[in-house]
Amino acid sequence: MAAEGGAGPPGGAEEEEDDLGYRLFPDRKKKPQSFLVRSLFTFHNRCQLMLRMSLETNPYAQLLLAAMKQSGCTVFNDRHFSCENCDGCVSGGFDSATSQIVLCQNNIRQQSHMNRVVAHELIHAFDHCRAHVDWFKNVKHLACSEIRAANLSGDCTLMNEIARFKFGLKAHHQTCVRDRAIRSILAVRKVSRETAEKAVDEVFDACFNDLEPFGRIPHNKTDAKRAYKDFLNRDRYNANL
């Protein structure tokens, strides 16, 4: 899988699944619980409420949902999102085998965190929709999507970097994007740090400068709102041509 903190195929040998990050998402292998049972768990309720809030009010998510719909990949809440328990080191993941975004209900506790995770995973979903991404055999494809997700989701805003005590660095945004892309690859693939760094560095310039569908790097919510407005206006302009 592609997690926020990694995309995975269906079944296969246990060792293969482990290599693809499924060990981080144990609920993927369990039989789905009934709505009544799930509704009794506070984590699940909280996750569902925060997800709804993010999809309805967060401009990052709103733009990505509109872009995916325009690309023929309409996202449905009940079908394409799943609140599950995960390993402690990840917040979410995109499962390309099911085209489903996993939200780690036991690790996401704040709305701002949910907003970032939803945006991050929707970027993976957008890349899956628009391009022939080989999530499993081509680490450069995974690296490219992780670079884009870190760059465009709000993961590396100045405020988030300050909260991580990583402020005052020259070109801090690019450094953050590179570091988080490498970390995400290492979380879901059994590759060496050298391999992850090499993959990220080889595609960094092209993927860092691929700003679709935002058209800019949304450094904060205000930037994202402007990008969303511009996207809607661009869509209307194209419709009138």
MOSULWO-V641215 format. One record per backbone hydrogen bond with DSSP energy under -1.0 kcal/mol. CO is the residue of the C=O (numbers start at 1). NH is the residue of the N-H. E is the energy in kcal/mol with one decimal. If there is no record, write none. Layout:
{{CO,NH,E} {CO,NH,E}}
//
This chain:
{{2,94,-2.7} {4,91,-2.1} {6,3,-3.2} {8,97,-1.4} {13,17,-2.4} {14,18,-2.1} {15,19,-1.9} {16,20,-1.2} {17,22,-1.9} {18,21,-1.3} {21,24,-1.7} {22,25,-1.7} {24,87,-3.0} {25,28,-2.0} {26,29,-1.5} {34,38,-2.6} {35,39,-2.4} {37,40,-1.1} {38,41,-1.5} {41,45,-2.0} {42,46,-3.0} {43,47,-2.4} {44,48,-2.5} {45,49,-2.3} {46,50,-2.5} {47,51,-2.4} {48,52,-2.3} {49,53,-2.2} {50,54,-2.3} {51,55,-2.6} {52,56,-1.9} {53,57,-2.0} {54,58,-2.0} {58,62,-2.6} {59,63,-2.4} {60,64,-2.0} {61,65,-2.8} {62,66,-2.0} {63,67,-2.5} {64,68,-2.3} {65,69,-2.1} {66,70,-2.2} {67,71,-1.4} {68,73,-3.4} {69,72,-1.5} {76,80,-3.1} {77,81,-1.3} {80,101,-3.1} {82,103,-2.8} {84,105,-2.0} {87,90,-1.3} {91,104,-2.5} {92,4,-2.5} {93,102,-3.3} {94,2,-1.7} {95,98,-1.0} {95,99,-1.0} {95,100,-2.0} {100,95,-3.1} {101,82,-2.4} {102,93,-2.1} {103,84,-2.6} {103,105,-1.3} {104,107,-1.7} {104,108,-1.7} {110,114,-2.2} {111,115,-2.7} {112,116,-1.7} {113,117,-2.4} {114,118,-2.9} {115,119,-2.1} {116,120,-2.8} {117,121,-2.7} {118,122,-2.2} {119,123,-1.6} {120,124,-1.3} {121,125,-2.3} {122,126,-2.7} {123,127,-2.4} {124,128,-2.4} {125,129,-1.9} {126,130,-2.4} {127,131,-2.0} {131,133,-1.6} {133,135,-1.2} {134,138,-1.3} {138,142,-1.5} {139,143,-2.6} {140,144,-2.4} {141,145,-2.0} {142,146,-2.3} {143,147,-2.4} {144,148,-2.3} {145,149,-2.5} {146,150,-2.3} {147,151,-2.2} {148,152,-2.4} {149,153,-1.5} {154,157,-1.3} {157,161,-2.2} {158,162,-2.5} {159,163,-2.1} {160,164,-1.1} {161,166,-2.9} {162,165,-1.9} {169,172,-1.2} {171,175,-2.2} {172,176,-2.6} {173,177,-2.6} {174,178,-2.5} {175,179,-2.5} {176,180,-2.7} {177,181,-2.2} {178,182,-2.3} {179,183,-2.3} {180,184,-2.2} {181,185,-2.1} {182,186,-2.3} {183,187,-1.5} {184,188,-1.1} {185,189,-1.8} {189,191,-1.9} {192,196,-2.2} {193,197,-2.8} {194,198,-2.3} {195,199,-2.3} {196,200,-2.3} {197,201,-2.8} {198,202,-2.1} {199,203,-1.1} {200,204,-1.0} {203,207,-2.5} {204,208,-3.2} {205,209,-1.5} {209,211,-1.1} {211,214,-1.3} {211,215,-2.0} {217,219,-1.4} {220,224,-2.1} {221,225,-2.4} {222,226,-2.1} {223,227,-2.5} {224,228,-2.5} {225,229,-2.4} {226,230,-2.8} {227,231,-2.3} {228,232,-2.3} {229,233,-2.4} {230,234,-2.6} {231,235,-2.1} {232,236,-2.1} {233,237,-2.6} {234,238,-2.6} {235,239,-1.8} {236,240,-1.2}}
//
